[in-house]
Amino acid sequence: MNGIIIYSIANEPIQLNVDSLEQSNLDNLNLHRAILNKEILCGASLIGTNLRGAELREANLSRANLTSALLMVAILENSNLESSNLTNAKLTGAILSNANLNNAILVGTDVWKTDFKGAKLMGANMMCERMQDCLLEGALFDDNTVWPLGFDPLEYGAIKAQN
């Protein structure tokens, strides 16, 4: 086992004794401003992990557990978060433009000033906090997407996908 080094703009590199980040346990780590662009983190556990300001462009986080993760101002453009769990995560100011969030769970997630422009939200549970303050222009949703009571995504520029 060679291990993996995660580099960060803000902190010293972190050495992990794993061969792959896929399905790895990264719970409660301080990955503030980590550079994880294009990394494969499918099925990884990142419960309570500090990913504030992290760069995760085009990263694959499908089926990842990001419960209570700190993702404030993180950059997740074009990332794959399909079927991921973001329950009670902090996404304030994060950029998820063109991200795949199909079937993701965002219950209790704080999305103040979060950019979901062009994101795929089919089947996602968007019972988020401060939904009225996020950007949804061009985001795609369907009949299976769950929104907070009284929230109309069409008023915020989201587009209902045709079945």
Contact map, one row per residue, 1 for C-alpha under 8 A:
1110000000000000111000000000000000000000000000000000000000000000000000000000000000000000000000000000000000000000000000000000000000000000000000000000000000000000000
1111000000000000111000000000000000000000000000000000000000000000000000000000000000000000000000000000000000000000000000000000000000000000000000000000000000000000000
1111100000000011111100000000000000000000000000000000000000000000000000000000000000000000000000000000000000000000000000000000000000000000000000000000000000000000000
0111110000000011111100000000000000000000000000000000000000000000000000000000000000000000000000000000000000000000000000000000000000000000000000000000000000000000000
0011111000001111000000000000000000000000000000000000000000000000000000000000000000000000000000000000000000000000000000000000000000000000000000000000000000000000000
0001111100001111000000000000000001110000000000000000000000000000000000000000000000000000000000000000000000000000000000000000000000000000000000000000000000000000000
0000111110111100000000000000000001110000000000000000000000000000000000000000000000000000000000000000000000000000000000000000000000000000000000000000000000000000000
0000011111111000000000000000001111100000000000000000000000000000000000000000000000000000000000000000000000000000000000000000000000000000000000000000000000000000000
0000001111100000000000000000000011100000000000000000000000000000000000000000000000000000000000000000000000000000000000000000000000000000000000000000000000000000000
0000000111110000000000000000000111000000000000000000000000000000000000000000000000000000000000000000000000000000000000000000000000000000000000000000000000000000000
0000001111111000000000000000000110000000000000000000000000000000000000000000000000000000000000000000000000000000000000000000000000000000000000000000000000000000000
0000001101111100000000000000000000000000000000000000000000000000000000000000000000000000000000000000000000000000000000000000000000000000000000000000000000000000000
0000111100111110000000000000000000000000000000000000000000000000000000000000000000000000000000000000000000000000000000000000000000000000000000000000000000000000000
0000111000011111000000000000000000000000000000000000000000000000000000000000000000000000000000000000000000000000000000000000000000000000000000000000000000000000000
0011110000001111100000000000000000000000000000000000000000000000000000000000000000000000000000000000000000000000000000000000000000000000000000000000000000000000000
0011110000000111110000000000000000000000000000000000000000000000000000000000000000000000000000000000000000000000000000000000000000000000000000000000000000000000000
1111000000000011111000000000000000000000000000000000000000000000000000000000000000000000000000000000000000000000000000000000000000000000000000000000000000000000000
1111000000000001111110010000000000000000000000000000000000000000000000000000000000000000000000000000000000000000000000000000000000000000000000000000000000000000000
1111000000000000111110000000000000000000000000000000000000000000000000000000000000000000000000000000000000000000000000000000000000000000000000000000000000000000000
0011000000000000011111110000000000000000000000000000000000000000000000000000000000000000000000000000000000000000000000000000000000000000000000000000000000000000000
0000000000000000011111110000000000000011110100000000000000000000000000000000000000000000000000000000000000000000000000000000000000000000000000000000000000000000000
0000000000000000000111110000000000000001111100000000000000000000000000000000000000000000000000000000000000000000000000000000000000000000000000000000000000000000000
0000000000000000000111111000000000000000111110000000000000000001000000000000000000000000000000000000000000000000000000000000000000000000000000000000000000000000000
0000000000000000010111111100000000000000101110000000000000000000000000000000000000000000000000000000000000000000000000000000000000000000000000000000000000000000000
0000000000000000000000111110000000000000000111000000000000000000000000000000000000000000000000000000000000000000000000000000000000000000000000000000000000000000000
0000000000000000000000011111100000000000000111101000000000000000000000000000000000000000000000000000000000000000000000000000000000000000000000000000000000000000000
0000000000000000000000001111100000000000000011111000000000000000000000000000000000000000000000000000000000000000000000000000000000000000000000000000000000000000000
0000000000000000000000000111110000000000000001111100000000000000000000000000000000000000000000000000000000000000000000000000000000000000000000000000000000000000000
0000000000000000000000000111111000000000000001011100000000000000000000000000000000000000000000000000000000000000000000000000000000000000000000000000000000000000000
0000000000000000000000000001111100000000000000001110000000000000000000000000000000000000000000000000000000000000000000000000000000000000000000000000000000000000000
0000000100000000000000000000111111000000000000001111010000000000000000000000000000000000000000000000000000000000000000000000000000000000000000000000000000000000000
0000000101100000000000000000011111000000000000000111110000000000000000000000000000000000000000000000000000000000000000000000000000000000000000000000000000000000000
0000000111100000000000000000001111100000000000000011111000000000000000000100000000000000000000000000000000000000000000000000000000000000000000000000000000000000000
0000011111000000000000000000001111110000000000000010111000000000000000000000000000000000000000000000000000000000000000000000000000000000000000000000000000000000000
0000011110000000000000000000000011111000000000000000011100000000000000000000000000000000000000000000000000000000000000000000000000000000000000000000000000000000000
0000011000000000000000000000000001111110000000000000011110100000000000000000000000000000000000000000000000000000000000000000000000000000000000000000000000000000000
0000000000000000000000000000000000111110000000000000001111100000000000000000000000000000000000000000000000000000000000000000000000000000000000000000000000000000000
0000000000000000000000000000000000011111000000000000000111110000000000000000000000000000000000000000000000000000000000000000000000000000000000000000000000000000000
0000000000000000000010000000000000011111100000000000000101110000000000000000000000000000000000000000000000000000000000000000000000000000000000000000000000000000000
0000000000000000000011000000000000000111110000000000000000111000000000000000000000000000000000000000000000000000000000000000000000000000000000000000000000000000000
0000000000000000000011110000000000000011111100000000000000111101000000000000000000000000000000000000000000000000000000000000000000000000000000000000000000000000000
0000000000000000000011100000000000000001111100000000000000011111000000000000000000000000000000000000000000000000000000000000000000000000000000000000000000000000000
0000000000000000000001110000000000000000111110000000000000001111100000000000000000000000000000000000000000000000000000000000000000000000000000000000000000000000000
0000000000000000000011111100000000000000111111000000000000001011100000000000000000000000000000000000000000000000000000000000000000000000000000000000000000000000000
0000000000000000000000111110000000000000001111100000000000000001110000000000000000000000000000000000000000000000000000000000000000000000000000000000000000000000000
0000000000000000000000001111100000000000000111111000000000000001111010000000000000000000000000000000000000000000000000000000000000000000000000000000000000000000000
0000000000000000000000000111000000000000000011111000000000000000111110000000000000000000000000000000000000000000000000000000000000000000000000000000000000000000000
0000000000000000000000000011100000000000000001111100000000000000011111000000000000000000000000000000000000000000000000000000000000000000000000000000000000000000000
0000000000000000000000000111111000000000000001111110000000000000010111000000000000000000000000000000000000000000000000000000000000000000000000000000000000000000000
0000000000000000000000000001111100000000000000011111000000000000000011100000000000000000000000000000000000000000000000000000000000000000000000000000000000000000000
0000000000000000000000000000011111000000000000001111110000000000000011110100000000000000000000000000000000000000000000000000000000000000000000000000000000000000000
0000000000000000000000000000001110000000000000000111110000000000000001111100000000000000000000000000000000000000000000000000000000000000000000000000000000000000000
0000000000000000000000000000000111000000000000000011111000000000000000111110000000000000000000000000000000000000000000000000000000000000000000000000000000000000000
0000000000000000000000000000001111110000000000000011111100000000000000101110000000000000000000000000000000000000000000000000000000000000000000000000000000000000000
0000000000000000000000000000000011111000000000000000111110000000000000000111000000000000000000000000000000000000000000000000000000000000000000000000000000000000000
0000000000000000000000000000000000111110000000000000011111100000000000000111101000000000000000000000000000000000000000000000000000000000000000000000000000000000000
0000000000000000000000000000000000011100000000000000001111100000000000000011111000000000000000000000000000000000000000000000000000000000000000000000000000000000000
0000000000000000000000000000000000001110000000000000000111110000000000000001111100000000000000000000000000000000000000000000000000000000000000000000000000000000000
0000000000000000000000000000000000011111100000000000000111111000000000000001011100000000000000000000000000000000000000000000000000000000000000000000000000000000000
0000000000000000000000000000000000000111110000000000000001111100000000000000001110000000000000000000000000000000000000000000000000000000000000000000000000000000000
0000000000000000000000000000000000000001111100000000000000111111000000000000001111010000000000000000000000000000000000000000000000000000000000000000000000000000000
0000000000000000000000000000000000000000111000000000000000011111000000000000000111110000000000000000000000000000000000000000000000000000000000000000000000000000000
0000000000000000000000000000000000000000011100000000000000001111100000000000000011111000000000000000000000000000000000000000000000000000000000000000000000000000000
0000000000000000000000100000000000000000111111000000000000001111110000000000000010111000000000000000000000000000000000000000000000000000000000000000000000000000000
0000000000000000000000000000000000000000001111100000000000000011111000000000000000011100000000000000000000000000000000000000000000000000000000000000000000000000000
0000000000000000000000000000000000000000000011111000000000000001111110000000000000011110100000000000000000000000000000000000000000000000000000000000000000000000000
0000000000000000000000000000000000000000000001110000000000000000111110000000000000001111100000000000000000000000000000000000000000000000000000000000000000000000000
0000000000000000000000000000000000000000000000111000000000000000011111000000000000000111110000000000000000000000000000000000000000000000000000000000000000000000000
0000000000000000000000000000000000000000000001111110000000000000011111100000000000000101110000000000000000000000000000000000000000000000000000000000000000000000000
0000000000000000000000000000000000000000000000011111000000000000000111110000000000000000111000000000000000000000000000000000000000000000000000000000000000000000000
0000000000000000000000000000000000000000000000000111110000000000000011111100000000000000111101000000000000000000000000000000000000000000000000000000000000000000000
0000000000000000000000000000000000000000000000000011100000000000000001111100000000000000011111000000000000000000000000000000000000000000000000000000000000000000000
0000000000000000000000000000000000000000000000000001110000000000000000111110000000000000001111100000000000000000000000000000000000000000000000000000000000000000000
0000000000000000000000000000000010000000000000000011111100000000000000111111000000000000001011100000000000000000000000000000000000000000000000000000000000000000000
0000000000000000000000000000000000000000000000000000111110000000000000001111100000000000000001110000000000000000000000000000000000000000000000000000000000000000000
0000000000000000000000000000000000000000000000000000001111100000000000000111111000000000000001111010000000000000000000000000000000000000000000000000000000000000000
0000000000000000000000000000000000000000000000000000000111000000000000000011111000000000000000111110000000000000000000000000000000000000000000000000000000000000000
0000000000000000000000000000000000000000000000000000000011100000000000000001111100000000000000011111000000000000000000000000000000000000000000000000000000000000000
0000000000000000000000000000000000000000000000000000000111111000000000000001111110000000000000010111000000000000000000000000000000000000000000000000000000000000000
0000000000000000000000000000000000000000000000000000000001111100000000000000011111000000000000000011100000000000000000000000000000000000000000000000000000000000000
0000000000000000000000000000000000000000000000000000000000011111000000000000001111110000000000000011110100000000000000000000000000000000000000000000000000000000000
0000000000000000000000000000000000000000000000000000000000001110000000000000000111110000000000000001111100000000000000000000000000000000000000000000000000000000000
0000000000000000000000000000000000000000000000000000000000000111000000000000000011111000000000000000111110000000000000000000000000000000000000000000000000000000000
0000000000000000000000000000000000000000000000000000000000001111110000000000000011111100000000000000101110000000000000000000000000000000000000000000000000000000000
0000000000000000000000000000000000000000000000000000000000000011111000000000000000111110000000000000000111000000000000000000000000000000000000000000000000000000000
0000000000000000000000000000000000000000000000000000000000000000111110000000000000011111100000000000000111101000000000000000000000000000000000000000000000000000000
0000000000000000000000000000000000000000000000000000000000000000011100000000000000001111100000000000000011111000000000000000000000000000000000000000000000000000000
0000000000000000000000000000000000000000000000000000000000000000001110000000000000000111110000000000000001111100000000000000000000000000000000000000000000000000000
0000000000000000000000000000000000000000000000000000000000000000011111100000000000000111111000000000000001011100000000000000000000000000000000000000000000000000000
0000000000000000000000000000000000000000000000000000000000000000000111110000000000000001111100000000000000001110000000000000000000000000000000000000000000000000000
0000000000000000000000000000000000000000000000000000000000000000000001111100000000000000111111000000000000001111010000000000000000000000000000000000000000000000000
0000000000000000000000000000000000000000000000000000000000000000000000111000000000000000011111000000000000000111110000000000000000000000000000000000000000000000000
0000000000000000000000000000000000000000000000000000000000000000000000011100000000000000001111100000000000000011111000000000000000000000000000000000000000000000000
0000000000000000000000000000000000000000000000000000000000000000000000111111000000000000001111110000000000000010111000000000000000000000000000000000000000000000000
0000000000000000000000000000000000000000000000000000000000000000000000001111100000000000000011111000000000000000011100000000000000000000000000000000000000000000000
0000000000000000000000000000000000000000000000000000000000000000000000000011111000000000000001111110000000000000011110100000000000000000000000000000000000000000000
0000000000000000000000000000000000000000000000000000000000000000000000000001110000000000000000111110000000000000001111100000000000000000000000000000000000000000000
0000000000000000000000000000000000000000000000000000000000000000000000000000111000000000000000011111000000000000000111110000000000000000001000000000000000000000000
0000000000000000000000000000000000000000000000000000000000000000000000000001111110000000000000011111100000000000000101110000000000000000000000000000000000000000000
0000000000000000000000000000000000000000000000000000000000000000000000000000011111000000000000000111110000000000000000111000000000000000000000000000000000000000000
0000000000000000000000000000000000000000000000000000000000000000000000000000000111110000000000000011111100000000000000111101000000000000000000000000000000000000000
0000000000000000000000000000000000000000000000000000000000000000000000000000000011100000000000000001111100000000000000011111000000000000000000000000000000000000000
0000000000000000000000000000000000000000000000000000000000000000000000000000000001110000000000000000111110000000000000001111100000000000000000000000000000000000000
0000000000000000000000000000000000000000000000000000000000000000000000000000000011111100000000000000111111000000000000001011100000000000000000000000000000000000000
0000000000000000000000000000000000000000000000000000000000000000000000000000000000111110000000000000001111100000000000000001110000000000000000000000000000000000000
0000000000000000000000000000000000000000000000000000000000000000000000000000000000001111100000000000000111111000000000000001111100000000000000000000000000000000000
0000000000000000000000000000000000000000000000000000000000000000000000000000000000000111000000000000000011111000000000000000111100000000000000000000000000000000000
0000000000000000000000000000000000000000000000000000000000000000000000000000000000000011100000000000000001111100000000000000001110000000000000000000000000000000000
0000000000000000000000000000000000000000000000000000000000000000000000000000000000000111111000000000000001111110000000000000001110000000000000000000000000000000000
0000000000000000000000000000000000000000000000000000000000000000000000000000000000000001111100000000000000011111000000000000000111100000000000000000000000000000000
0000000000000000000000000000000000000000000000000000000000000000000000000000000000000000011111000000000000001111110000000000000111101100000000000000000000000000000
0000000000000000000000000000000000000000000000000000000000000000000000000000000000000000001110000000000000000111110000000000000011111100000000000000000000000000000
0000000000000000000000000000000000000000000000000000000000000000000000000000000000000000000111000000000000000011111000000000000000001110000000000000000000000000000
0000000000000000000000000000000000000000000000000000000000000000000000000000000000000000001111110000000000000011111100000000000000001110000000000000000000000000000
0000000000000000000000000000000000000000000000000000000000000000000000000000000000000000000011111000000000000000111110000000000000000111000000000000000000000000000
0000000000000000000000000000000000000000000000000000000000000000000000000000000000000000000000111110000000000000011111100000000000000111101000000000000000000000000
0000000000000000000000000000000000000000000000000000000000000000000000000000000000000000000000011100000000000000001111100000000000000011111000000000000000000000000
0000000000000000000000000000000000000000000000000000000000000000000000000000000000000000000000001110000000000000000111110000000000000001111100000000000000000000000
0000000000000000000000000000000000000000000000000000000000000000000000000000000000000000000000011111100000000000000111111000000000000001011100000000000000000000000
0000000000000000000000000000000000000000000000000000000000000000000000000000000000000000000000000111110000000000000001111100000000000000001110000000000000000000000
0000000000000000000000000000000000000000000000000000000000000000000000000000000000000000000000000001111100000000000000111111000000000000001111001000000000000000000
0000000000000000000000000000000000000000000000000000000000000000000000000000000000000000000000000000111000000000000000011111000000000000000111111000000000000000000
0000000000000000000000000000000000000000000000000000000000000000000000000000000000000000000000000000011100000000000000001111100000000000000011111100000000000000000
0000000000000000000000000000000000000000000000000000000000000000000000000000000000000000000000000000111111000000000000001111110000000000000000011100000000000000000
0000000000000000000000000000000000000000000000000000000000000000000000000000000000000000000000000000001111100000000000000011111000000000000000001110000000000000000
0000000000000000000000000000000000000000000000000000000000000000000000000000000000000000000000000000000011100000000000000001111100000000000000001111000000000000000
0000000000000000000000000000000000000000000000000000000000000000000000000000000000000000000000000000000001111000000000000000111110000000000000000111000000000000000
0000000000000000000000000000000000000000000000000000000000000000000000000000000000000000000000000000000001111110000000000000011111100000000000000011000000000000000
0000000000000000000000000000000000000000000000000000000000000000000000000000000000000000000000000000000000011111000000000000001111100000000000000000000000000000000
0000000000000000000000000000000000000000000000000000000000000000000000000000000000000000000000000000000000000111000000000000000111111100000000000000000000000000000
0000000000000000000000000000000000000000000000000000000000000000000000000000000000000000000000000000000000000111000000000000000111111100000000000001001000000000000
0000000000000000000000000000000000000000000000000000000000000000000000000000000000000000000000000000000000000001000000000000000001111100000000000000001000000000000
0000000000000000000000000000000000000000000000000000000000000000000000000000000000000000000000000000000000000011110000000000000001111110000000000000000000000000000
0000000000000000000000000000000000000000000000000000000000000000000000000000000000000000000000000000000000000011111100000000000001111111000000000000000000000000000
0000000000000000000000000000000000000000000000000000000000000000000000000000000000000000000000000000000000000000111110000000000000001111100000000000000000010000000
0000000000000000000000000000000000000000000000000000000000000000000000000000000000000000000000000000000000000000001111100000000000000111111000000000000010011100000
0000000000000000000000000000000000000000000000000000000000000000000000000000000000000000000000000000000000000000000111000000000000000011111000000000000000011110000
0000000000000000000000000000000000000000000000000000000000000000000000000000000000000000000000000000000000000000000011100000000000000001111100000000000000001110000
0000000000000000000000000000000000000000000000000000000000000000000000000000000000000000000000000100000000000000000111111000000000000001111110000000000000001110000
0000000000000000000000000000000000000000000000000000000000000000000000000000000000000000000000000000000000000000000001111100000000000000011111000000000000000111100
0000000000000000000000000000000000000000000000000000000000000000000000000000000000000000000000000000000000000000000000011110000000000000001111111000000000000111100
0000000000000000000000000000000000000000000000000000000000000000000000000000000000000000000000000000000000000000000000001110000000000000000111111000000000000001111
0000000000000000000000000000000000000000000000000000000000000000000000000000000000000000000000000000000000000000000000000110000000000000000011111000000000000000000
0000000000000000000000000000000000000000000000000000000000000000000000000000000000000000000000000000000000000000000000000111000000000000000011111100000000000000000
0000000000000000000000000000000000000000000000000000000000000000000000000000000000000000000000000000000000000000000000001111110000000000000011111110000000000000000
0000000000000000000000000000000000000000000000000000000000000000000000000000000000000000000000000000000000000000000000000011111000000000000000011111000000000000000
0000000000000000000000000000000000000000000000000000000000000000000000000000000000000000000000000000000000000000000000000000111100000000000000001111101110000000000
0000000000000000000000000000000000000000000000000000000000000000000000000000000000000000000000000000000000000000000000000000011100100000000000000111111000000000000
0000000000000000000000000000000000000000000000000000000000000000000000000000000000000000000000000000000000000000000000000000000000000000000000000011111000000000000
0000000000000000000000000000000000000000000000000000000000000000000000000000000000000000000000000000000000000000000000000000000000000000000000000001111100000000000
0000000000000000000000000000000000000000000000000000000000000000000000000000000000000000000000000000000000000000000000000000000000110000000000000011111110000000000
0000000000000000000000000000000000000000000000000000000000000000000000000000000000000000000000000000000000000000000000000000000000000000000000000010011111110000000
0000000000000000000000000000000000000000000000000000000000000000000000000000000000000000000000000000000000000000000000000000000000000001000000000010001111111110000
0000000000000000000000000000000000000000000000000000000000000000000000000000000000000000000000000000000000000000000000000000000000000000000000000000000111111111000
0000000000000000000000000000000000000000000000000000000000000000000000000000000000000000000000000000000000000000000000000000000000000000000000000000000111111100000
0000000000000000000000000000000000000000000000000000000000000000000000000000000000000000000000000000000000000000000000000000000000000011100000000000000111111100000
0000000000000000000000000000000000000000000000000000000000000000000000000000000000000000000000000000000000000000000000000000000000000001111000000000000011111110000
0000000000000000000000000000000000000000000000000000000000000000000000000000000000000000000000000000000000000000000000000000000000000001111110000000000011111111000
0000000000000000000000000000000000000000000000000000000000000000000000000000000000000000000000000000000000000000000000000000000000000000111110000000000011001111100
0000000000000000000000000000000000000000000000000000000000000000000000000000000000000000000000000000000000000000000000000000000000000000000111000000000001000111110
0000000000000000000000000000000000000000000000000000000000000000000000000000000000000000000000000000000000000000000000000000000000000000000111000000000000000011111
0000000000000000000000000000000000000000000000000000000000000000000000000000000000000000000000000000000000000000000000000000000000000000000001000000000000000001111
0000000000000000000000000000000000000000000000000000000000000000000000000000000000000000000000000000000000000000000000000000000000000000000001000000000000000000111
